Amino acid sequence: EFQKYAETKVAGSKHPLYFVFHGGSGSAKGEIATALSAGVAKMNVDTDTQWAYWEGLRNFYEDNEGFLQGQIGNPKGLDKPN
């Protein structure tokens, strides 16, 4: 409805307002489609990016905790490089 009102004030543009979808992380595909049809020009998805980064970092730490917490040697064996 906002776009339709703005169209009456700004001639020659179907979507005269450029909306930003704040909090787009976790949105369903249908919600994103609705937002795009309403004129959303930018969608913030940083929370998903942060969680993806954190999961990778956590997995790396868990896989290498002994090595990361040790000062000398490789916890995977004496024959493994430091």
MOPAC internal coordinates of N, CA, C and O (Angstrom, degrees):
PM7 1SCF
backbone

  N    0.0000 0     0.00 0     0.00 0    0    0    0
  C    1.4410 1     0.00 0     0.00 0    1    0    0
  C    1.5289 1   111.93 1     0.00 0    2    1    0
  O    1.2310 1   120.58 1   146.57 1    3    2    1
  N    1.3226 1   116.50 1   -33.43 1    3    2    1
  C    1.4621 1   119.38 1   178.96 1    5    3    2
  C    1.5231 1   110.73 1   -64.39 1    6    5    3
  O    1.2310 1   120.84 1   138.79 1    7    6    5
  N    1.3308 1   116.00 1   -41.21 1    7    6    5
  C    1.4598 1   120.01 1   179.73 1    9    7    6
  C    1.5314 1   110.52 1   -63.28 1   10    9    7
  O    1.2310 1   120.59 1   137.08 1   11   10    9
  N    1.3314 1   116.48 1   -42.92 1   11   10    9
  C    1.4658 1   120.05 1  -179.73 1   13   11   10
  C    1.5253 1   110.84 1   -62.39 1   14   13   11
  O    1.2310 1   120.17 1   138.85 1   15   14   13
  N    1.3172 1   117.28 1   -41.15 1   15   14   13
  C    1.4620 1   120.61 1   177.40 1   17   15   14
  C    1.5308 1   110.36 1   -63.72 1   18   17   15
  O    1.2310 1   120.76 1   135.41 1   19   18   17
  N    1.3246 1   116.15 1   -44.59 1   19   18   17
  C    1.4685 1   119.95 1  -179.39 1   21   19   18
  C    1.5240 1   111.12 1   -64.55 1   22   21   19
  O    1.2310 1   120.29 1   145.94 1   23   22   21
  N    1.3312 1   117.05 1   -34.06 1   23   22   21
  C    1.4749 1   120.46 1   177.85 1   25   23   22
  C    1.5134 1   111.38 1   -59.23 1   26   25   23
  O    1.2310 1   120.07 1   146.38 1   27   26   25
  N    1.3381 1   117.48 1   -33.62 1   27   26   25
  C    1.4669 1   120.50 1   179.54 1   29   27   26
  C    1.5241 1   110.87 1   -71.50 1   30   29   27
  O    1.2310 1   120.10 1   158.70 1   31   30   29
  N    1.3109 1   117.41 1   -21.30 1   31   30   29
  C    1.4630 1   121.53 1  -178.12 1   33   31   30
  C    1.5248 1   112.67 1   -97.99 1   34   33   31
  O    1.2310 1   120.57 1   153.21 1   35   34   33
  N    1.3454 1   116.53 1   -26.79 1   35   34   33
  C    1.4713 1   121.53 1  -178.08 1   37   35   34
  C    1.5234 1   107.48 1  -120.18 1   38   37   35
  O    1.2310 1   120.57 1   -69.76 1   39   38   37
  N    1.2895 1   116.52 1   110.24 1   39   38   37
  C    1.4647 1   120.15 1  -176.13 1   41   39   38
  C    1.5259 1   111.26 1   -76.23 1   42   41   39
  O    1.2310 1   121.48 1   -33.75 1   43   42   41
  N    1.3447 1   114.76 1   146.25 1   43   42   41
  C    1.4608 1   120.39 1   170.99 1   45   43   42
  C    1.5123 1   116.16 1    84.46 1   46   45   43
  O    1.2310 1   119.33 1  -164.32 1   47   46   45
  N    1.2905 1   118.89 1    15.68 1   47   46   45
  C    1.4604 1   119.73 1  -179.57 1   49   47   46
  C    1.5234 1   110.19 1  -138.67 1   50   49   47
  O    1.2310 1   120.71 1   -50.93 1   51   50   49
  N    1.3396 1   116.24 1   129.07 1   51   50   49
  C    1.4623 1   119.74 1   178.97 1   53   51   50
  C    1.5263 1   110.65 1   -72.35 1   54   53   51
  O    1.2310 1   120.08 1   138.86 1   55   54   53
  N    1.3168 1   117.46 1   -41.14 1   55   54   53
  C    1.4688 1   122.63 1   177.27 1   57   55   54
  C    1.5286 1   108.57 1  -124.56 1   58   57   55
  O    1.2310 1   119.69 1   -96.96 1   59   58   57
  N    1.3068 1   118.20 1    83.04 1   59   58   57
  C    1.4665 1   120.63 1  -176.16 1   61   59   58
  C    1.5334 1   113.69 1   -71.15 1   62   61   59
  O    1.2310 1   119.99 1   160.88 1   63   62   61
  N    1.3230 1   117.63 1   -19.12 1   63   62   61
  C    1.4670 1   120.68 1   179.52 1   65   63   62
  C    1.5237 1   109.63 1  -103.00 1   66   65   63
  O    1.2310 1   120.35 1   -39.88 1   67   66   65
  N    1.3265 1   116.94 1   140.12 1   67   66   65
  C    1.4523 1   122.55 1   178.12 1   69   67   66
  C    1.5259 1   108.24 1  -105.31 1   70   69   67
  O    1.2310 1   121.14 1   -76.40 1   71   70   69
  N    1.3132 1   115.43 1   103.60 1   71   70   69
  C    1.4557 1   120.53 1  -178.04 1   73   71   70
  C    1.5204 1   111.19 1   -86.85 1   74   73   71
  O    1.2310 1   121.11 1   -29.44 1   75   74   73
  N    1.3338 1   115.48 1   150.56 1   75   74   73
  C    1.4589 1   122.67 1   173.63 1   77   75   74
  C    1.5166 1   107.37 1  -114.44 1   78   77   75
  O    1.2310 1   121.03 1   -51.52 1   79   78   77
  N    1.3200 1   115.63 1   128.48 1   79   78   77
  C    1.4578 1   122.64 1  -179.46 1   81   79   78
  C    1.5281 1   107.76 1   -90.04 1   82   81   79
  O    1.2310 1   120.74 1   -87.99 1   83   82   81
  N    1.3243 1   116.19 1    92.01 1   83   82   81
  C    1.4619 1   120.74 1   177.24 1   85   83   82
  C    1.5199 1   108.74 1   -78.61 1   86   85   83
  O    1.2310 1   120.83 1   -39.79 1   87   86   85
  N    1.3134 1   116.03 1   140.21 1   87   86   85
  C    1.4561 1   119.53 1   179.79 1   89   87   86
  C    1.5107 1   112.60 1    74.83 1   90   89   87
  O    1.2310 1   120.18 1  -143.25 1   91   90   89
  N    1.3186 1   117.26 1    36.75 1   91   90   89
  C    1.4563 1   121.02 1  -178.88 1   93   91   90
  C    1.5146 1   114.28 1   -75.82 1   94   93   91
  O    1.2310 1   120.10 1   166.70 1   95   94   93
  N    1.3209 1   117.42 1   -13.30 1   95   94   93
  C    1.4587 1   120.18 1  -179.51 1   97   95   94
  C    1.5236 1   110.62 1   -60.71 1   98   97   95
  O    1.2310 1   121.24 1   -45.20 1   99   98   97
  N    1.3078 1   115.24 1   134.80 1   99   98   97
  C    1.4557 1   120.61 1   177.94 1  101   99   98
  C    1.5182 1   114.49 1    79.90 1  102  101   99
  O    1.2310 1   120.00 1  -175.09 1  103  102  101
  N    1.3272 1   117.60 1     4.91 1  103  102  101
  C    1.4632 1   120.32 1   179.95 1  105  103  102
  C    1.5212 1   110.36 1   -73.64 1  106  105  103
  O    1.2310 1   121.16 1   -36.09 1  107  106  105
  N    1.3140 1   115.38 1   143.91 1  107  106  105
  C    1.4649 1   121.11 1   177.41 1  109  107  106
  C    1.5302 1   109.67 1   -73.06 1  110  109  107
  O    1.2310 1   120.92 1   -23.91 1  111  110  109
  N    1.3233 1   115.86 1   156.09 1  111  110  109
  C    1.4676 1   120.98 1  -179.30 1  113  111  110
  C    1.5299 1   111.44 1   -55.88 1  114  113  111
  O    1.2310 1   120.09 1   139.94 1  115  114  113
  N    1.3162 1   117.43 1   -40.06 1  115  114  113
  C    1.4607 1   121.15 1   179.20 1  117  115  114
  C    1.5151 1   112.99 1   -65.06 1  118  117  115
  O    1.2310 1   120.56 1   142.83 1  119  118  117
  N    1.3282 1   116.53 1   -37.17 1  119  118  117
  C    1.4711 1   120.50 1   177.63 1  121  119  118
  C    1.5194 1   110.70 1   -66.94 1  122  121  119
  O    1.2310 1   120.56 1   142.06 1  123  122  121
  N    1.3100 1   116.54 1   -37.94 1  123  122  121
  C    1.4659 1   120.57 1   177.92 1  125  123  122
  C    1.5256 1   109.71 1   -66.53 1  126  125  123
  O    1.2310 1   120.31 1   137.87 1  127  126  125
  N    1.3233 1   117.01 1   -42.13 1  127  126  125
  C    1.4713 1   120.97 1   178.32 1  129  127  126
  C    1.5254 1   110.77 1   -61.34 1  130  129  127
  O    1.2310 1   120.56 1   138.10 1  131  130  129
  N    1.3271 1   116.53 1   -41.90 1  131  130  129
  C    1.4624 1   120.56 1   178.03 1  133  131  130
  C    1.5251 1   110.61 1   -62.54 1  134  133  131
  O    1.2310 1   120.71 1   136.28 1  135  134  133
  N    1.3157 1   116.25 1   -43.72 1  135  134  133
  C    1.4696 1   120.38 1   179.47 1  137  135  134
  C    1.5248 1   111.08 1   -62.42 1  138  137  135
  O    1.2310 1   120.15 1   137.10 1  139  138  137
  N    1.3247 1   117.32 1   -42.90 1  139  138  137
  C    1.4687 1   120.51 1   179.28 1  141  139  138
  C    1.5169 1   111.51 1   -63.90 1  142  141  139
  O    1.2310 1   120.36 1   139.82 1  143  142  141
  N    1.3316 1   116.92 1   -40.18 1  143  142  141
  C    1.4659 1   119.33 1   179.88 1  145  143  142
  C    1.5193 1   111.84 1   -68.63 1  146  145  143
  O    1.2310 1   120.25 1   159.30 1  147  146  145
  N    1.3404 1   117.12 1   -20.70 1  147  146  145
  C    1.4659 1   121.11 1   178.22 1  149  147  146
  C    1.5247 1   111.90 1   -87.81 1  150  149  147
  O    1.2310 1   120.28 1   177.73 1  151  150  149
  N    1.3373 1   117.07 1    -2.27 1  151  150  149
  C    1.4559 1   119.70 1   176.07 1  153  151  150
  C    1.5139 1   115.09 1   103.99 1  154  153  151
  O    1.2310 1   119.68 1  -164.04 1  155  154  153
  N    1.3215 1   118.22 1    15.96 1  155  154  153
  C    1.4642 1   119.60 1   176.83 1  157  155  154
  C    1.5212 1   108.61 1   -64.71 1  158  157  155
  O    1.2310 1   120.63 1   -52.03 1  159  158  157
  N    1.3231 1   116.39 1   127.97 1  159  158  157
  C    1.4552 1   122.03 1  -178.42 1  161  159  158
  C    1.5264 1   112.27 1  -105.98 1  162  161  159
  O    1.2310 1   120.44 1   165.61 1  163  162  161
  N    1.3311 1   116.77 1   -14.39 1  163  162  161
  C    1.4656 1   121.13 1  -177.83 1  165  163  162
  C    1.5192 1   107.81 1  -149.09 1  166  165  163
  O    1.2310 1   121.36 1   -40.76 1  167  166  165
  N    1.3426 1   115.01 1   139.24 1  167  166  165
  C    1.4628 1   119.58 1   179.49 1  169  167  166
  C    1.5200 1   108.63 1  -128.77 1  170  169  167
  O    1.2310 1   120.33 1   -53.11 1  171  170  169
  N    1.3078 1   116.98 1   126.89 1  171  170  169
  C    1.4615 1   121.65 1   179.27 1  173  171  170
  C    1.5200 1   109.58 1   -89.22 1  174  173  171
  O    1.2310 1   120.76 1   -56.08 1  175  174  173
  N    1.3220 1   116.14 1   123.92 1  175  174  173
  C    1.4661 1   121.69 1  -179.73 1  177  175  174
  C    1.5283 1   110.56 1  -130.27 1  178  177  175
  O    1.2310 1   120.41 1  -148.70 1  179  178  177
  N    1.3034 1   116.82 1    31.30 1  179  178  177
  C    1.4650 1   120.29 1  -174.49 1  181  179  178
  C    1.5174 1   112.97 1   -63.89 1  182  181  179
  O    1.2310 1   119.57 1   147.03 1  183  182  181
  N    1.3191 1   118.43 1   -32.97 1  183  182  181
  C    1.4642 1   119.76 1  -179.08 1  185  183  182
  C    1.5219 1   109.96 1   -60.61 1  186  185  183
  O    1.2310 1   119.83 1   136.07 1  187  186  185
  N    1.3405 1   117.93 1   -43.93 1  187  186  185
  C    1.4640 1   120.73 1   177.70 1  189  187  186
  C    1.5245 1   110.47 1   -61.21 1  190  189  187
  O    1.2310 1   120.38 1   139.47 1  191  190  189
  N    1.3209 1   116.89 1   -40.53 1  191  190  189
  C    1.4578 1   121.00 1   178.95 1  193  191  190
  C    1.5226 1   110.87 1   -63.76 1  194  193  191
  O    1.2310 1   120.44 1   136.21 1  195  194  193
  N    1.3255 1   116.77 1   -43.79 1  195  194  193
  C    1.4674 1   120.26 1   179.36 1  197  195  194
  C    1.5211 1   111.50 1   -63.25 1  198  197  195
  O    1.2310 1   119.93 1   137.43 1  199  198  197
  N    1.3276 1   117.74 1   -42.57 1  199  198  197
  C    1.4697 1   119.95 1   179.47 1  201  199  198
  C    1.5188 1   111.32 1   -66.17 1  202  201  199
  O    1.2310 1   119.77 1   140.43 1  203  202  201
  N    1.3193 1   118.05 1   -39.57 1  203  202  201
  C    1.4651 1   121.13 1   178.02 1  205  203  202
  C    1.5287 1   110.17 1   -62.98 1  206  205  203
  O    1.2310 1   120.39 1   136.89 1  207  206  205
  N    1.3236 1   116.85 1   -43.11 1  207  206  205
  C    1.4672 1   121.02 1   177.93 1  209  207  206
  C    1.5264 1   110.09 1   -63.27 1  210  209  207
  O    1.2310 1   120.35 1   133.91 1  211  210  209
  N    1.3177 1   116.95 1   -46.09 1  211  210  209
  C    1.4634 1   120.99 1  -178.10 1  213  211  210
  C    1.5263 1   111.10 1   -62.18 1  214  213  211
  O    1.2310 1   120.29 1   138.61 1  215  214  213
  N    1.3385 1   117.04 1   -41.39 1  215  214  213
  C    1.4611 1   119.72 1  -179.45 1  217  215  214
  C    1.5253 1   111.14 1   -62.36 1  218  217  215
  O    1.2310 1   120.55 1   136.57 1  219  218  217
  N    1.3191 1   116.56 1   -43.43 1  219  218  217
  C    1.4635 1   120.37 1   177.63 1  221  219  218
  C    1.5148 1   111.79 1   -63.65 1  222  221  219
  O    1.2310 1   120.59 1   136.97 1  223  222  221
  N    1.3142 1   116.47 1   -43.03 1  223  222  221
  C    1.4636 1   120.81 1   179.25 1  225  223  222
  C    1.5263 1   110.95 1   -64.07 1  226  225  223
  O    1.2310 1   120.63 1   135.39 1  227  226  225
  N    1.3271 1   116.41 1   -44.61 1  227  226  225
  C    1.4682 1   121.13 1   179.27 1  229  227  226
  C    1.5331 1   110.96 1   -62.22 1  230  229  227
  O    1.2310 1   120.51 1   135.52 1  231  230  229
  N    1.3345 1   116.63 1   -44.48 1  231  230  229
  C    1.4632 1   120.09 1   179.36 1  233  231  230
  C    1.5240 1   111.25 1   -62.01 1  234  233  231
  O    1.2310 1   120.13 1   138.19 1  235  234  233
  N    1.3239 1   117.36 1   -41.81 1  235  234  233
  C    1.4588 1   121.24 1   178.23 1  237  235  234
  C    1.5246 1   110.20 1   -62.33 1  238  237  235
  O    1.2310 1   120.51 1   134.89 1  239  238  237
  N    1.3239 1   116.64 1   -45.11 1  239  238  237
  C    1.4602 1   120.51 1   179.77 1  241  239  238
  C    1.5269 1   111.02 1   -61.97 1  242  241  239
  O    1.2310 1   120.64 1   133.90 1  243  242  241
  N    1.3403 1   116.39 1   -46.10 1  243  242  241
  C    1.4692 1   119.35 1  -179.25 1  245  243  242
  C    1.5225 1   111.51 1   -62.64 1  246  245  243
  O    1.2310 1   120.13 1   142.17 1  247  246  245
  N    1.3344 1   117.36 1   -37.83 1  247  246  245
  C    1.4621 1   120.99 1   179.48 1  249  247  246
  C    1.5267 1   112.43 1   -70.91 1  250  249  247
  O    1.2310 1   120.24 1   154.89 1  251  250  249
  N    1.3284 1   117.14 1   -25.11 1  251  250  249
  C    1.4630 1   121.12 1  -173.44 1  253  251  250
  C    1.5191 1   113.51 1  -123.96 1  254  253  251
  O    1.2310 1   120.08 1  -160.07 1  255  254  253
  N    1.3241 1   117.44 1    19.93 1  255  254  253
  C    1.4696 1   121.01 1  -174.39 1  257  255  254
  C    1.5226 1   112.22 1   -56.14 1  258  257  255
  O    1.2310 1   120.02 1   132.96 1  259  258  257
  N    1.3271 1   117.57 1   -47.04 1  259  258  257
  C    1.4609 1   120.17 1  -179.37 1  261  259  258
  C    1.5157 1   112.22 1   -59.46 1  262  261  259
  O    1.2310 1   120.45 1   139.28 1  263  262  261
  N    1.3089 1   116.75 1   -40.72 1  263  262  261
  C    1.4600 1   121.19 1   179.47 1  265  263  262
  C    1.5272 1   111.25 1   -69.85 1  266  265  263
  O    1.2310 1   120.81 1   138.26 1  267  266  265
  N    1.3313 1   116.06 1   -41.74 1  267  266  265
  C    1.4651 1   120.25 1  -177.75 1  269  267  266
  C    1.5288 1   111.99 1   -70.58 1  270  269  267
  O    1.2310 1   119.91 1   149.48 1  271  270  269
  N    1.3245 1   117.77 1   -30.52 1  271  270  269
  C    1.4570 1   121.30 1  -178.53 1  273  271  270
  C    1.5248 1   112.62 1   -89.44 1  274  273  271
  O    1.2310 1   120.01 1   166.97 1  275  274  273
  N    1.3251 1   117.59 1   -13.03 1  275  274  273
  C    1.4652 1   120.66 1  -178.89 1  277  275  274
  C    1.5193 1   112.20 1   -88.80 1  278  277  275
  O    1.2310 1   121.43 1   -25.54 1  279  278  277
  N    1.3248 1   114.87 1   154.46 1  279  278  277
  C    1.4585 1   120.27 1   179.09 1  281  279  278
  C    1.5281 1   111.50 1   -97.31 1  282  281  279
  O    1.2310 1   120.66 1   142.06 1  283  282  281
  N    1.3323 1   116.34 1   -37.94 1  283  282  281
  C    1.4610 1   120.80 1  -174.59 1  285  283  282
  C    1.5218 1   108.73 1  -131.75 1  286  285  283
  O    1.2310 1   120.75 1   -42.42 1  287  286  285
  N    1.3158 1   116.18 1   137.58 1  287  286  285
  C    1.4484 1   120.70 1   174.89 1  289  287  286
  C    1.5095 1   112.94 1    86.67 1  290  289  287
  O    1.2310 1   122.20 1    -7.73 1  291  290  289
  N    1.3134 1   113.39 1   172.27 1  291  290  289
  C    1.4557 1   121.48 1   179.96 1  293  291  290
  C    1.5219 1   107.89 1  -114.61 1  294  293  291
  O    1.2310 1   119.06 1   -57.96 1  295  294  293
  N    1.3274 1   119.40 1   122.04 1  295  294  293
  C    1.4594 1   121.49 1  -177.83 1  297  295  294
  C    1.5248 1   113.43 1   -65.85 1  298  297  295
  O    1.2310 1   120.05 1   169.85 1  299  298  297
  N    1.3337 1   117.50 1   -10.15 1  299  298  297
  C    1.4624 1   120.50 1   178.53 1  301  299  298
  C    1.5291 1   112.08 1   -84.10 1  302  301  299
  O    1.2310 1   120.64 1   176.84 1  303  302  301
  N    1.3295 1   116.38 1    -3.16 1  303  302  301
  C    1.4666 1   119.72 1   176.03 1  305  303  302
  C    1.5133 1   112.27 1   140.69 1  306  305  303
  O    1.2310 1   121.26 1   -25.60 1  307  306  305
  N    1.3508 1   115.20 1   154.40 1  307  306  305
  C    1.4752 1   119.72 1  -179.88 1  309  307  306
  C    1.5166 1   112.33 1   -66.88 1  310  309  307
  O    1.2310 1   120.44 1   154.86 1  311  310  309
  N    1.3162 1   116.76 1   -25.14 1  311  310  309
  C    1.4656 1   120.82 1  -179.20 1  313  311  310
  C    1.5276 1   112.69 1   -83.33 1  314  313  311
  O    1.2310 1   119.80 1   178.42 1  315  314  313
  N    1.3263 1   117.99 1    -1.58 1  315  314  313
  C    1.4790 1   122.40 1  -179.89 1  317  315  314
  C    1.5208 1   109.95 1   -93.93 1  318  317  315
  O    1.2310 1   120.48 1   -34.13 1  319  318  317
  N    1.3331 1   116.70 1   145.87 1  319  318  317
  C    1.4799 1   119.33 1  -179.60 1  321  319  318
  C    1.5207 1   112.62 1   -69.90 1  322  321  319
  O    1.2310 1   121.36 1   -26.93 1  323  322  321
  N    1.3369 1   115.00 1   153.07 1  323  322  321
  C    1.4603 1   121.05 1   175.08 1  325  323  322
  C    1.4948 1   110.56 1   -75.18 1  326  325  323
  O    1.2310 1   120.10 1   180.00 1  327  326  325

